[in-house]
Amino acid sequence: MKSIDRDRLYTDLMYRVGYVAEFIGFGPEDHKLIYESAPLIEPLVPVLVDAVYAKLFEYEITAESFAHRMQGYDGKVIHNVKDLSQKTDQIKFRKNKLKNYLLKVVTGMDNVAELIPYLDWVGLIHTANKGKTTSIHVEYIHCNALLAFVNSAFLNVIAGLPLSDEKKLKTQDAYTKMLWLQNDLFAMYYVTDGLELPNALANRHKVQHTVSTHDAERIASSSRGLDSKTMGVIGGGIAAAAVAVASYFIAHK
C-alpha cells in the first residue's frame, strides 16, 4: 500500500496533481493522445467558446458575473445583464480569454510543467482572494457545472474526428481525465479541507472562504460572556451569524 503525505496534498501543487493523476490513471499515453489530437481540435475551439457562452447566457445566475469588470478589461462596462450579448465588448473580451484557455488545454500537453501552474491559476482566479484587482467571485457549483459541460463538448468534438473508434475512445478518456484534474484545482481553493495548515496553497493566496451555518453556530456557542438571553437569540437565528460574516467578506473584497 502506497503512503501519501496528506499535508503535501494541500501545500505542494505538483505533489497534489501527481497524486490525483496517478489515482485516475492520467499518464504519458494520455498526454500523447491529447498532443496528437491538438491540430484537429484547435480549429474547432471558437465553436466550443460560442457553445459555452450560449450555455452561460441561459441562466441569469451564471451571466450576472459578466456585468462586472473583468481583470485586464479597460473598456466600458455594461452593468445590466439584460443589455449584454455575445457581441458586446466585455463579452468578446471574456470569450477571447476562454479561447486562450481552451487552446492552452488542447496544445499545452507538450509542456506539462508549465501547464499545471496555469490550470492552478485558473482555479484560483475565480475565487475571492487578496491577489485580485476585481471583486468577482464565481461560486463553485457553477465552475463544476461548466467544466462538465466543457467536457461533454470535447467528447462530442472528438467523436467527429477522423480517428479510429479505439483512438477516439482513448482520446475522450484522456480529455476527461485532464478536465478532472482542472476540476480538482478549482475544488482545492473552494473547499475547507486542509485550511488548518498555515502553508496550504489556499491560505498562501489568502482565499476568502464563507462560513457555514454549522461553523457559525459552533463559533457563536463557544463565545465567552454571552448571557442566556443572547444564547437563546443565537440558537433561534444562527443563519444571521453566517450572513454577518459573509457581509464582512463582501465589504472587504
N, C-alpha and C positions, 0 to 999 in steps of 0.2 A: 504494500500500500504506500503510495507516494505521499510525502509530507508537504503541506503547503503552509507558508508563513502568512497567517491571517492578517497581521498588521500591514505587511507589504502590499496586500491587495488594495489597500486604501491610501498608501503613501508612495508607491512606486508604479508609475504608469505602465512601463513596459512589462513589469512583472505581472500586473493585473491582466493586461492584454494577452500575455503569453499563457497565463492560466486558462482564461476563457477560450482562447483559440485552441489550445490543446484539448480542453474539455469537449468542445463541439466538433473537433476534427478538422479545423481550418489550417491547412498546411501548404507546402510548396506546390502541390498539384493544383490546389485551388488558385493560388497566386498565378500560376501559369495559365490556367483557363481564363481567368479574368483579363490577364495581359493580352492573350491571343484574341479575345473577343473585342477588345477595345476599338480596333479600327472599324468594326462592323457596327458597334453600338454608338460610338461617338457622334456620327452624323444625325442620330435619332434623339440626341439629348434635348434639343429645342422642343421637340414634340412632347417629351416627358415633362419638361418645365411647364408647358401650356396645360397639360393634364393636371399637374399638381396644383396650379393656381386656380384652375376651374373648380377643383375639389374644395380648396380653401375658401373660395368665394361662395360656396353653397351654404356656409354657416356663418352667422354673424359673430359667434364667439371666436372663430378662428380668423376671421377677417378684421376684427377690431384692432389687432396689434398693428395692422397696416396703416392705421390712422395716426401713427406716431412717427417721429423722425428716427430713421434707422442710422446707426453709426456709420459715418462716411458719406451720408447723403447731405448735400448742401443746397438742394433746390427747395422750391415751395412745397409745403406740406398741407395736404387736404385732410382735415380732421374729422370730416363726416364720412363714415363708412359707405353710406349710400351714394356718395358722389365719386367713389373710387371704381375703377375698372382696370382691366389688364393693359389699357392704353395710357393710363396716367403715368406721369414721370416717376413718381415714387414707387409705383408697382413695377415699372420697367427696370428700375434700379435693383429692386429686390429680386426680380426674375433673373437678372444678369448674375447676381450673387449665387442664386440657386444653380444656374447653369454652370458656373465655375466650380461649385461644389460637386455636382454630378460628374463633370469632366474629370475632376480630381479623383473621385471614387473609381471611375472607369479606367483612367490612364495611369493612376499613381502606384499601381502594384509593382512597378519595376523598382520602386524605392520605398519599401515598407517603413524603414527607419524615419523617413520624412513624412509619410502618410499618417502614421499613428498620432503624432503630436497634432497634426491638423484635425483629425477626427476628434481628438480630445478637445481642441479649441471650439469646434462646432458644438459639442455638447455643453461646454461651459458658457458660451456666449448667449445662450438662450435663457440663462438664469439671471436672477438679481445678484450682482456681485460688485464689489468695490472697484474693480478694474474697468468697468464700463462707463462710457460717457453718456449713455442713454438709460432710461428707466424701464425699457421694455422687458417684460418678464413673461415668457411663454410657459404655461403650466404643463407638467409632464404628460398628462393624459393626451394632449394634442400632439406633442412630439412623438409619442408612442404610436398613436393612430396614423400619423402622417408617414412614419417610417414603414408601417405595414402596407400603406397604400403605395409607397415608392417601391417596396419590394415586389408587390403584385405587378406593378407596371413593368419592372425589369423582367419578371418572369414571362410576361406577355410578349415583350420585345424579343427576348431570347428565343421564344417559341417560334418566331417568324424568321429567324436567321437561317442562312443556307449551311446548316451543320447537320451531322448525323444525329439521329434520335438520342443515341447514347451520349454524345458530346453535349447536346442541348440540356439533357437532364443534369449532367455533371456541372455544366456552367451555371445553370439555375441554382443548383445546390451551393456553388461557390459564392454567388452573389448574396444568397440568403444568409450564409454564414457571416460574410463581411458586414452586411447591414445589421446583423445581430450584435456584432462587435460594436458597431456605432451606437446601437441602442443601449448597450451596457455603459458606454461612455456618457450617454445622457443620464441614465439612471444613477450613476456614481455621484453626480452633482445634485440630484434631486432627493434621493433617499437619505435617511439619517444614519444608516449603518456606517460605522467607522468614525463618526464625528467625535467620539470620545478621545481620539488620537490627535494631539495638537498638530502633528505634522501631516495629517490627512490632506490629500490634494484639495478637497472642498474647503478645508479650513485655511490652507495656504492662499487660496484665491478669494477668501473672505466671502464665500457664497452665503447669502442670507436665506435661512430656512424658516418657513412658517411653523407655528406651534400648534400641535393637535389639541383637540378638546381634552383628551386624556392627560396630556402633559400639562395643560393649563390647570386642570383640576388638581393634579399632584403637586404642582408648584404652589398653587393657592392654599392647599390644605396644610402644607408644611411651613407656611409663612408664620413668623412669630408675631405675638402681640395682637392677634385677632380675637375679638370677643365672640360670644355665641351668636349674637345677632348678625354680625358681619359674616360669620361662617355659614349661617343659615341663608343669607343672600347669595353667597358664593355657591352653596350647594344647589340652590334653585336656578342659578343662571351662569353656569361655567362657561358657556359659549361667549359671554361678554368679555371674559378674560382673554380668550383667543382672539376676539375681534380687536381688542385694545392692542395686543401685541402685533397683530397684522397691520393695524393702522400706523404703528410706530415704524415698521419697515417701509411702508408705502411713503410715509412722510420723509424718510431718510434715504430714499433712492437717489 
